[in-house]
Amino acid sequence: MLIVLPGRATRNFLLILCVMHVILFVDRVNLAAAAETIKDDLGLTNLQLGIAFSAFNYAYAPFQLVGGWIADRFGSRRTLAVCALAWAVTTMLTGAIGGLATLFAVRFALGMGEGATLPAATRALSKWTSEAGRGFGIGLTHAAGRIGAGVTAPIVALLITVMSWRLIFVVLGIVSAFWAVLWVWYFRDDPRDHSSISPDELAALTAGPAQPGGSGPVPWRRLVPRMVPMMVTYFCMGWTGWLYVTWMPSLFSKNYGIDMKKSSMFFAATFLCAMCAEFIGGIISDYLLRRTGRRQIARSWLIAVCLLLALTALIPAILVHELIPGVISFTLALFFLDTAISPMWIATMDIAPEYAGSASALMNAAGAVAGILSPVAFAWILDRTGSWTMPFAVSMALLLLGAVTVFWIRPDQQIEADAVPTRLILAPN
């Protein structure tokens, strides 16, 4: 299977963006990784912990829209730098919490900072990758996020043995601040403004018009109706995805009776498989587009198949309450679910290449709404049934719904920019 490899400047850009995704998900998953220790230390119930998990998404969902709009108007360089500083401060403040109220507050603030991140990163990718290589770029960077999610649990489990959980959050926050400096130093909103990019590499990229940073006013009246099917589908996917991010370390520990260290290793293995899935999903989508020339097959059909496979994989986890079958089942379900993520994000660039920040923000906001509801619903079902796997029955129903609504996505029908002249990309003299 042919992979479209980028030039050196673009590879460096992708590497820095991959580091961002790792840090992003480390800051997001660290609470789940230390959940049992924090829960015992602060005296929280399962429901209170579920509320704390969902606090992130109360801000994450609306700030997707704000951040996507800001990135489209003012560019990804400044937007992501400010976002990274916000992760840094809020992550460090997590080490100073004293109860549910302060925990909710810092997670809410973290959600504000991370809300604009993925839309801004998607806009940057739309400018720094060619159409034929978007699957590679999206798959690679999103796979890096799964690395962050996967390694966080064992790292936190190890660090808790040598330092307090409060100090861990301070260390992670400092790392985020360093990334912000690196991003501002290297990245430029328009590849043509980058001193290290070659003429051949520049000619291969789908860069937008030469503007200070943005694409002008976002055509919301045309954009929102087009994104509704994607929002519904991503909500269905996000419901299950957020359960993995929030409750899975505790599920492995409590449902299968293993200690925190073993639970964290199973959790890491699950997300490392998901890392491969996100990369593979992007590569397969690129391949299908080259082979068939039809975006509907490369995006919608691929997503539908993956969601049905994820649904099927969850069945043994609910019916068989043994460690190895359960871990295999949950891992396969996340693998297929994450294979569908890359073509979803690519489709936002297909539909609105000049407004990829706002388009991806609408989609990801719907996933964030699922992240508000699913952790609390999980805790509610858990407290009433005593079953750690029964909440995934809701996931199965939503995955089936998502496999249907995905066919209303039309990545082959593009929204053109308003009052923005089209300009060919010319190599510099």
ZISULRA-V293385 format. One record per residue. PSI is psi in whole degrees, -180 to 180 (none if undefined). OMEGA is omega in radians with two decimals (none if undefined). BURIAL is I if it has 16 or more other ideal C-beta (glycine too) atoms within 10 Angstrom, else O. Layout:
# ZISULRA-V293385
PSI_OMEGA_BURIAL + PSI_OMEGA_BURIAL
This chain:
# ZISULRA-V293385
123_-3.08_O + 133_3.06_O + 127_3.12_O + 108_-3.10_I + 138_-3.14_O + 172_3.06_I + -179_-3.00_I + -46_-3.12_O + -41_3.13_I + -36_3.09_I + -41_3.10_O + -42_3.07_I + -46_-3.14_I + -37_3.12_I + -46_3.13_O + -39_3.13_I + -34_3.07_I + -41_3.09_I + -41_3.10_I + -45_-3.13_I + -37_3.08_I + -51_-3.12_I + -41_-3.12_I + -48_-3.08_I + -26_3.00_I + -46_3.13_I + -28_-3.10_I + -37_-3.00_I + -13_-3.05_I + -33_3.12_I + -43_3.12_I + -38_-3.12_I + -35_-3.14_I + 14_-2.96_I + -47_-3.07_I + -39_3.11_I + -46_3.13_I + -41_3.13_I + -46_3.14_I + -40_-3.09_O + -40_-3.09_O + -6_3.13_I + 42_-3.10_O + 152_3.02_I + 171_3.08_O + -42_-3.12_I + -41_3.10_O + -38_3.10_I + -40_3.08_I + -39_3.09_I + -40_3.11_I + -41_3.08_I + -43_-3.05_I + -18_-3.11_I + -39_3.12_I + -44_-3.03_I + -19_3.04_I + -36_3.07_I + -35_-3.07_I + -41_-3.09_I + -57_-3.12_I + -33_-3.12_I + -12_2.92_I + -49_-3.08_I + -44_3.11_I + -47_-3.11_I + -40_3.10_I + -42_3.11_I + -44_3.14_I + -44_-3.13_I + -40_3.13_I + -32_-3.12_I + -38_-2.98_I + -3_3.08_I + 162_-3.06_I + -22_-3.05_I + -55_-3.14_I + -38_-3.09_I + -49_-3.10_I + -31_3.10_I + -46_3.11_I + -41_3.12_O + -46_-3.10_I + -39_3.09_I + -34_3.09_I + -41_3.09_I + -42_-3.06_I + -49_-3.07_I + -47_-3.07_O + -35_3.10_I + -43_3.11_I + -37_3.13_I + -23_3.10_I + -30_3.11_I + -8_-3.10_I + 8_-3.08_O + 154_-3.13_I + -3_-3.12_O + -170_-3.08_O + -41_-3.07_I + -48_-3.14_O + -34_3.07_O + -44_3.10_I + -42_-3.08_I + -46_-3.09_O + -34_3.09_I + -35_3.06_I + -45_3.14_I + -37_3.08_I + -40_3.09_I + -36_3.08_I + -45_-3.12_I + -39_-3.12_I + -17_-3.07_I + -41_-3.10_I + -8_-2.92_I + -58_-3.07_I + -39_3.03_I + -42_3.12_I + -39_3.10_I + -37_3.12_I + -40_3.06_I + -43_3.12_I + -42_3.12_I + -36_-3.14_I + -26_3.13_I + -26_-3.01_I + 9_3.05_I + 147_3.05_I + 163_3.13_I + -38_-3.12_I + -19_-3.10_O + 10_-3.10_I + -37_3.11_I + -41_3.10_I + -47_-3.11_I + -48_3.12_I + -45_-3.12_I + -43_-3.11_I + -49_-3.07_I + -40_3.11_I + -32_3.06_I + -36_3.10_I + -35_3.08_I + -37_3.10_I + -30_3.02_I + -46_3.11_I + -44_3.13_I + -37_-3.08_I + -41_-3.06_I + -16_-3.06_I + -46_-3.07_I + -53_3.13_I + -34_3.12_I + -47_3.12_I + -41_3.12_I + -38_3.12_I + -45_-3.08_O + -32_3.13_I + -25_3.13_I + -17_-3.09_O + -15_3.11_O + 168_3.13_O + 155_3.12_O + -26_3.13_I + -42_-3.13_O + -31_3.12_O + -43_-3.13_I + -34_3.10_I + -45_-3.14_I + -45_-3.13_O + -34_3.11_I + -37_3.12_I + -39_3.11_O + -41_3.13_I + -40_-3.13_I + -40_3.11_O + -37_-3.14_O + -38_-3.14_I + -41_3.13_I + -44_3.13_O + -42_-3.11_O + -48_-3.13_I + -36_-3.12_O + -40_-2.99_O + -43_-2.91_O + 147_2.97_I + 140_-3.09_I + -38_3.11_I + 122_3.14_I + -28_-3.14_I + -17_3.12_I + -2_-3.09_O + 129_-3.03_I + -22_-3.03_O + -2_-3.06_O + 139_-3.11_I + 157_3.10_O + -41_-3.14_O + -41_3.12_O + -41_-3.13_I + -40_-3.12_I + -24_-3.11_O + -14_-3.05_I + 152_3.08_I + 72_-3.14_I + 150_-3.14_I + -174_3.13_I + 153_-3.11_O + 91_3.11_O + 166_-3.10_O + -29_3.13_O + -31_-3.03_I + -176_-3.07_I + 11_-3.14_I + -173_-3.09_O + 139_3.13_O + 128_-3.13_I + 76_-3.02_I + -36_-3.08_O + -31_3.08_O + -32_-3.04_O + -47_-3.04_I + -49_3.13_O + -36_3.12_O + -29_-3.06_I + -10_-3.09_I + -48_3.10_O + -37_3.11_I + -37_3.14_I + -42_3.11_I + -46_-3.13_I + -43_-3.09_I + -29_3.01_I + -46_3.14_I + -38_3.10_I + -41_-3.09_I + -29_3.13_I + -50_-3.13_I + -41_-3.11_I + -41_-3.14_I + -26_3.05_I + -38_3.10_I + -44_-3.08_I + -34_-3.01_I + -50_-2.94_I + -13_-2.99_I + -41_3.09_I + -42_3.12_I + -37_3.13_I + -48_3.13_I + -39_-3.11_I + -51_-3.02_I + -40_-3.06_O + -33_-3.07_I + 3_3.02_I + 41_3.11_O + 160_-3.08_O + 174_-3.03_O + -39_-3.10_I + -45_3.12_O + -39_3.11_O + -42_-3.13_I + -33_3.13_I + -41_3.07_O + -41_3.11_I + -44_3.13_I + -44_3.14_I + -39_3.12_O + -45_-3.10_I + -26_3.05_I + -34_3.00_I + -38_3.10_I + -33_3.07_I + -48_3.10_I + -38_-3.10_O + -43_-3.12_I + -40_3.10_I + -45_-3.14_I + -40_3.13_I + -41_3.11_I + -42_-3.13_I + -44_3.12_I + -41_3.14_I + -44_3.06_I + -45_-3.10_I + -46_-3.14_I + -36_3.12_I + -44_3.12_I + -37_-3.06_O + -40_-3.04_O + -24_-3.06_O + 11_-3.08_O + 116_3.13_O + -30_-3.13_I + -39_3.10_I + -45_-3.08_I + -24_-3.14_I + -71_-2.96_I + -49_-3.12_I + -41_3.12_I + -44_3.14_I + -45_-3.11_I + -45_3.13_I + -44_-3.13_O + -41_-3.12_I + -38_3.11_I + -38_3.09_I + -38_3.09_I + -43_3.09_I + -48_-3.13_I + -39_-3.10_O + -25_-3.13_I + -20_-3.06_I + -50_3.12_O + -33_-3.12_I + -34_3.14_I + -35_-3.04_I + -32_-3.06_O + 118_-3.06_O + 55_3.06_O + 152_-2.96_O + -59_-3.01_O + -50_3.08_O + -37_-3.13_O + -46_-3.14_I + -43_3.13_I + -44_-3.12_O + -49_3.14_I + -37_3.14_I + -45_3.12_I + -40_3.14_I + -45_3.12_I + -34_3.11_I + -51_-3.12_I + -38_3.11_I + -43_-3.10_I + -23_3.03_I + -29_-3.13_I + -15_-3.02_I + -46_-3.10_I + -49_3.10_I + -27_3.06_I + -48_-3.12_I + -36_3.09_I + -38_-3.11_I + -30_3.10_I + -34_3.10_I + -32_3.06_I + -45_-3.06_I + -43_-3.06_I + 74_-3.08_I + -32_3.13_I + -10_-3.12_I + 39_-3.08_I + -31_3.11_I + -49_-3.12_I + -39_3.14_I + -48_3.13_I + -29_3.10_I + -43_3.10_I + -46_-3.14_I + -49_-3.07_I + -27_3.06_I + -38_3.09_I + -39_3.06_I + -35_3.11_I + -35_3.06_I + -40_3.05_I + -36_3.11_I + -24_3.04_I + -44_-2.99_I + -42_-2.96_I + -40_3.12_I + -38_3.13_I + -42_3.09_I + -39_3.09_I + -49_-3.13_I + -39_-3.14_I + -47_3.12_O + -39_3.13_I + -47_-3.11_I + -29_-3.09_O + -26_-3.11_O + -23_-3.06_O + 4_-3.11_O + 130_3.11_O + -16_-3.09_I + -22_-3.10_I + -36_3.12_O + -21_-3.13_I + -6_3.01_I + -37_3.06_O + -40_3.11_I + -42_-3.11_I + -42_3.13_I + -41_-3.13_O + -35_3.09_I + -37_3.08_I + -42_3.09_O + -44_3.14_I + -35_3.12_I + -20_3.11_I + -49_-3.06_O + -21_-3.11_I + -23_-3.11_I + -9_3.03_O + -6_3.06_O + 132_-3.13_I + 80_-3.14_I + -12_3.13_I + -5_3.14_I + 108_-2.98_O + 141_3.01_O + 120_-3.13_I + 155_3.12_O + 148_3.09_I + 124_2.99_O + 38_3.08_O + 112_-3.09_O + 143_3.12_O + 137_-3.12_O + 135_3.08_O + 147_3.09_O + 116_-3.10_I + 143_3.07_O + 142_3.14_O + 151_3.13_O + none_none_O
